Amino acid sequence: MHIRTLGQGLKVSAIGLGAMGMSQSYGPNPGSRGEMIDVLRSAVDEGVTFFDTAEVYGPYVNEELVGEALEPIRDQVVIATKFGWDIQDGRMMGLNSRPEQIRRVAEASLKRLRTEAIDLFYQHRVDPGVPIEDVAGTVGELIAEGKVKHFGLSEASADTIRRAHAAHPVTAVQSEYSLWTRDPEAEVLPTLAELGIGFVPFSPLGKGFLTGTVDASTAFTEGDIRNRVPRFAAENLAANQKLVDHVKGLASAKGSTPGQVALAWLLAQQPWIVPIPGTRRTERIRENAGATQLALSADERADLDSLAQRIGVSGDRYNAEHMTYVNR
């Protein structure tokens, strides 16, 4: 797998691995902790060097899993984690990006990740109660102390990105972006291009929809986040089926998979875009890595570029409560 460069010269594999689903959000994990450790380590064998976690995943247990798995190969990988939530008794109680909270999270994450420095420390969601300049300044202090190497933002607006970057250089912005979630294109991506900041799309496979394995008849297990996502209501999945059918048709013609087409499209947008699909299976990691070898012609890219607008996408990507936390 080839290497890409985010902002501030941070070099990572062209496709990373989002570890969240190994601990939460997609129903009971069919594998044991030991099996997930094996999957994480196998990702490195497939060329993945960029791993994404957060204190809130679990909470805490995902960082512990990633830390244990990658400790023996720590010098070969880049680990990103996140701060910004107020977690009490295992539950998210709102946002908290006050300087003292950022420092507490950093110290705790360092221990769980079994590392001396966090490679990339994202603000998980923008906290309107704390000036972004204060957030950037606190992370900058942690960088000066050697506890953090790079500063990132997640689901931030273009204006917030500019303000943060003016206070301390931002290395990467993480937001949802895929063939059926195109929100960052209007303002965020042009801002990142101007400022030299990398972009890390999460849910690049549309929470599984763009793999072609989900349709209106799919029944999600208890605890699966997709039960609460309007876009995954049966009527919306049925309406969106034309979009994924189109991707499946192109994949078939190219001898690839729908997921590989979706990832190859993202990679073709900009050289500083690094998607982080999540999975619990080594074979999926291998399949996703194969997207880096899939070439799309100019006509194929143009066709995919206009797909969402041409066919339309039904349903919001989050419920109303969660939509209030994005693009701040």
Number of C-alpha atoms within 10 A of each C-alpha: 15 12 15 18 19 22 22 15 13 16 16 21 23 24 29 28 25 22 24 23 20 29 21 19 17 19 16 14 14 10 13 10 14 12 13 23 19 16 21 27 19 18 22 20 12 17 20 27 23 24 25 23 24 26 24 23 19 18 18 19 19 24 31 20 21 25 22 17 22 23 15 10 10 16 10 12 19 20 24 21 24 27 24 23 23 15 16 10 7 11 12 12 11 12 19 21 26 17 15 11 15 21 18 11 16 23 16 14 24 19 14 19 26 19 17 12 22 25 20 22 28 23 27 24 21 25 20 12 10 14 15 22 16 16 22 24 15 19 26 20 14 22 18 11 11 12 20 21 18 25 29 29 27 24 21 25 18 19 14 18 25 19 15 23 20 13 15 20 21 27 26 28 26 22 24 21 21 23 23 23 18 13 14 21 11 10 12 22 20 13 18 21 14 9 17 18 24 26 29 23 21 23 20 27 29 20 18 17 22 27 18 16 11 17 19 15 10 12 12 14 12 12 13 16 16 21 17 13 16 18 23 26 17 16 14 17 23 15 17 23 19 15 21 24 14 15 23 21 12 17 17 12 10 14 9 16 22 26 28 23 31 25 26 22 24 23 21 17 12 13 15 22 24 29 30 26 26 24 21 22 17 18 14 15 24 16 15 27 24 20 24 19 11 18 15 15 10 10 9 13 18 12 13 21 16 12 19 18 11 11 14 14 21 19 17 14 20 18 13 11 7 10 11 10 18 15 18 16
